Every structure is written in structure tokens, then in C-alpha cells.
Amino acid sequence: MRLDKFLKVSRIIKRRTVAKEVADKGRIFLNGNVAKSSSTVKVGDELVLEFGTKTLTVRIDKIVETTKKDEATDMYTVIQEVYKEKEPLF
């Protein structure tokens, strides 16, 4: 499955266009390498997503084409969630 579609179906990122944009800016890593939105993901892969002040590391546990909102979190396991403090402007 494509990375951008997985992020949308799993509801890590709400919209596929946003997932594509984040990936194409180099803010998503797949198994330690910068990922493109078209990268193929499979069970066992590790994703690191950088959102502003938050870095989320997840492992892919299941891949399905569609899922209900309640079951979306079964598709991945959160390994680490780190919040960075904003640096002062001056």
C-alpha cells in the first residue's frame, strides 16, 4: 500500500493530500530513510513522522484497504511520541 494511503486509512493523518504534502517535504521516514508519498509500506515497517513540535514513531501491524474509525488504531502501534519545546524567538 502507498504511504499516503496508509496514513489516511489508519487516520494518523486525516487527509491523503495532507499526507502526500508532509511526505514530499521530507518529514516522514520509513525504516530510517526519507519516504515519498508513493513509497510502499508493509507490515513490520517503522514510520517516523515529524509534525511541528511532535515526533511520532509507529510500527505497522496491519494493512487493510478500508477500516472503521474505531478499528483504525489496530493498524499500527505507537512506539514513541516526543514533544519538543518551542525555541525562544530571541
N, C-alpha and C positions, 0 to 999 in steps of 0.2 A: 504494500500500500504506500502511496505517496505520503511524504512527511506532512504536507499542508492538510491533506485529507484526514490523516490520523489525528492531528491536533484539533481539528474541528469535531470529528466524530467522538473523540474522547472528552471533548469540552474543556481541554486545557486552555485553548484559545477559542472564543465564541464563533468567529467568522473565518472562513477559509481565506478570504482576501487579506485579512489581517495576519493570519499565519504565514501566508506567502510573503507579505511585506517584511515581517520580522525575520524570516529565514533568509531572504535575499539581502538583508542588511548585515548578515554575518553574526547574528545574535543567538543562533541555535547551533549546538554542537551535537553530532551524532557519533558516539563511540570515540570521542576525543578529537574529531575532525569537524571543521566548519561544514555545516549542511546547507544544501539548497532546498528550495521548496519541493523540487522534483525528486529528491533523494528517496530511495526505497527503504522503508523501515520493516523490521521483522521482530518476532518475539525474542526477548533477551537483550535487545539493543538498549543502550543508555543514552538518554537525551539530557542536555543541559541547556536551559532556556534562561536568557538574561532579559528581565523586564525592569527597566529603570533602576530602582533600588532593591530589586529582589532577584535572586538567582535560584532557580528550581531545577533539581536533578531528579529524574524519574527513570524507572526501568519499565519497558513494555512487557506486559504479561499476556495480553490477548489482543488479537486483531479481528475486528468484525466490521462489516460494511456499514451497518446502521445499528444504533442502540438507543434505548430509552435513557432519559436523563438520570434516573436512579441507578442504572447499571453502567454508566459511563466511567465511573471511578474504578470499576473492576478491570478496566483495560490497562491500567498502569499502577505502579507502586511508587510513592514518593520516597526517595532515598534521603534527600536533603533539601531544606528550604532555608536560605540565608537572606537576611535583610541587611543591607548596607546603610550606614548613616550618610545623610547628605553632607557633602563637604561645604564649609562656610564659603561664602562668595568673596570674602576679603580677609 
